[in-house]
Amino acid sequence: MRLDVVVKVTKLCNLRCSYCYETPWLDDPRRMKLSQIDALYDRVAEMIAAVGDTSSAITFYWQGGEPMLVPASFWKGVYERQDRFEARDGVCIRNELQSNATRVTDEHVSALRGRYVIGVSYDVANDNRRTAGGRPTARLVETGIERLRAGGVQLSGGIAVVSTANVDHAASVVKFYLGQGLNLRLLNIYTATDTQPAVARAAIGWDRYIDFCRNALDEPGMREAMSAGLTVEPFTSAFRIRRLTEAGAAVTPSDGRREWVLLVDTSGDLYSAGDAYDTALRYGNVFDDTLNTLFLSPARARRIARARERIDSICASGCEFFGHGCDGAYVGQCTPEEERAFAAAGRCYLSVIAGMERN
């Protein structure tokens, strides 16, 4: 079993990025307790036992808000409590903490080193990422990255959100990440464009995102770095799908049931990541409910039905990769905004970007 668990430990944040879908909660100081982390681990352990897989790879993505506003002692406790997984043969646990890197302390460096890998959030052309007081953050982020590296903390890579601020600056984004030797995820703005005007103003459409990706791929050194092993999404996944298809692979189309990314909100509410915060699709609460209650909930049944509808309407209607290099799960668990964009285009981002490899 392979599973990613995104855990929103806190919503509190020192930044006010214009496109942040967590904006209504960024002043909320509440955070998870270690006793609640124990309950979360119990649910994950139950999933491993229920699947019965002798080899399970679980990645916990610890997010916020800003996780480094939480004391370093908490992160030590989170890691130490994972010894229950170490006792299970074949279970591999990985911890990645996603940070804006502006609040790195010596205590955090000591607590994280050797225990966590750090993903940084940095758009390079950074006008949409500012402090609560409106100040720019680029230098703060780069200083934080330097401090983590100097302290021996492993960096996994970075997320660059593609927005109105950097959509015309693909060269700057690529140059920074290649220069740092960091994996990269080029992420279109995530959800909330329906409900938050500031997010909608910073968002870009399908065509501009695709153009940004094409420009990034064509930057000097990008293809060579990927050939040498650097992971750059969405290219890495899209090109893998293309190669599998060309090799004659056959995969069973997703029925929407397999969970590959779950999101746990600060309150313990559990969602499929693409449907986060839609209360009609809330499975239940990992702190209070059993695994059976969560996975047999009417909300999860609705989520599965929606995933099937998305796959049937977008993937099965003629995508050359569906059923070959791709099972459709990416579309099945996309966000509502992505679903609209994919439906309008008749295909998903990955299917378009897969074709860039040969260009």
C-alpha positions, -999 to +999 in steps of 0.1 A: +000+000+000+012+034-009-005+064+008+001+101+012-015+117+043-016+155+043-019+167+079-029+203+087-014+205+121-023+242+124-038+269+103-018+297+120+005+315+095+028+345+095+022+351+058-008+363+039-003+349+004-030+364-019-039+330-033-041+310-001-072+290+002-067+288+040-070+326+043-101+327+065-083+307+092-048+320+092-052+339+125-065+308+143-038+297+169-053+262+175-032+232+167-032+195+170-022+179+203+002+149+205-026+128+219-045+135+187-015+126+166-017+092+184-053+088+172-043+096+137-015+070+138-040+045+151-062+050+120-033+047+097-021+015+114-056+001+110-055+009+073-022-010+070-037-040+088-069-039+068-051-039+035-028-066+046+001-055+024+034-068+035+051-037+021+035-003+029+050+031+022+033+059+041+043+096+036+031+121+061+030+156+047+029+179+077+015+213+067-002+244+080-006+274+081+031+275+089+044+244+107+074+262+121+052+284+142+046+252+162+073+245+189+102+222+179+094+199+209+061+191+191+079+178+160+101+156+182+071+141+198+054+135+164+084+116+152+090+096+183+054+083+184+060+066+150+078+037+167+045+018+165+050+016+127+087+005+130+075-026+148+056-037+117+076-056+091+077-039+057+063-006+067+083+024+055+073+059+070+085+091+055+079+126+070+079+158+049+073+191+065+060+218+041+072+253+052+075+288+039+110+288+055+106+323+070+105+312+106+134+287+109+150+286+144+180+267+157+156+246+178+137+236+147+169+227+128+179+204+157+144+188+159+140+182+122+175+171+112+176+134+104+139+130+111+121+151+085+127+163+050+116+198+043+096+210+013+098+248+008+070+270-007+087+296-028+074+311-061+107+330-068+088+359-085+071+364-051+047+394-052+017+373-041+036+360-010+038+386+017+039+389+055+008+398+074+022+433+074+025+434+036+062+431+034+079+410+006+093+376+017+117+365-010+149+372+010+134+357+041+127+324+023+161+322+007+178+329+041+157+302+056+167+277+029+203+285+036+199+281+073+182+247+069+210+235+046+237+248+068+221+229+097+222+196+079+184+194+073+175+176+041+154+195+016+131+175-006+123+202-030+099+231-034+064+241-046+062+271-068+026+282-072+020+296-107+000+328-104-003+362-120+029+372-102+052+347-118+034+333-149+056+354-171+088+345-152+093+308-159+130+314-165+135+328-130+117+300-113+136+273-132+170+291-127+165+292-089+155+256-084+180+242-108+207+263-091+197+248-058+195+213-071+160+210-057+130+189-069+102+211-080+064+211-083+048+237-105+013+240-090-016+259-105-035+278-078-054+253-056-092+257-053-112+284-036-116+305-067-153+302-063-155+316-028-125+339-023-121+369-047-084+374-039-076+338-049-096+343-081-077+375-089-043+357-086-054+326-105-045+319-141-064+299-167-057+266-185-039+282-214-015+303-194-006+275-170+001+252-200+022+279-216+041+284-183+049+247-182+061+247-218+083+276-212+097+261-180+105+228-198+123+247-226+146+266-202+183+257-205+193+228-183+157+216-174+156+185-195+191+176-187+184+179-149+154+157-152+174+131-172+199+132-143+172+124-118+156+157-107+119+153-102+099+182-117+061+179-116+039+177-136+065+167-162+079+136-143+044+120-139+032+130-174+063+117-192+061+084-172+025+080-184+036+085-220+065+061-218+043+034-202+017+038-229+043+036-257+057+005-241+022-012-244+014-011-207-021-019-196-035-007-163-069-013-147-089+019-147-096+033-113-130+027-098-124+057-074-121+035-043-083+035-038-072+062-015-039+077-025-040+111-009-060+118+023-062+151+040-066+155+078-078+190+089-067+205+121-099+195+137-093+158+127-119+159+099-109+136+071-113+142+033-100+131+000-074+158-008-092+171-039-124+177-019-109+193+011-133+213+033-164+203+013-185+192+043-207+171+021-177+149+013-162+148+049-156+111+058-157+117+095-131+125+122-099+105+126-097+115+163-131+101+172-142+076+145-131+041+137-117+032+104-149+014+094-170+044+103-148+066+081-145+044+051-181+032+051-195+067+055-221+080+030-197+110+023-170+086+011-195+068-011-205+102-026-168+110-032-163+076-050-193+082-072-180+117-081-146+102-089-161+077-113-182+104-130-151+125-136-131+095-149-159+085-172-165+119-186-130+131-190-107+101-192-128+074-208-141+097-235-109+093-256-077+100-237-049+080-254-032+073-221-063+060-201-061+023-194-025+022-206-001+045-188-028+060-166-056+047-145-075+080-143-070+084-105-054+119-110-087+131-126-108+111-102-095+131-072-090+165-087-104+197-073-137+211-085-119+239-103-096+214-120-126+193-130-142+223-148-110+231-166-104+195-176-140+191-187-138+222-209-106+210-225-116+174-228-085+163-211-063+168-180-030+187-175-010+155-176-023+143-209-014+176-225+020+179-209+029+143-218+031+154-254+058+180-246+084+154-240+089+148-277+088+185-287 
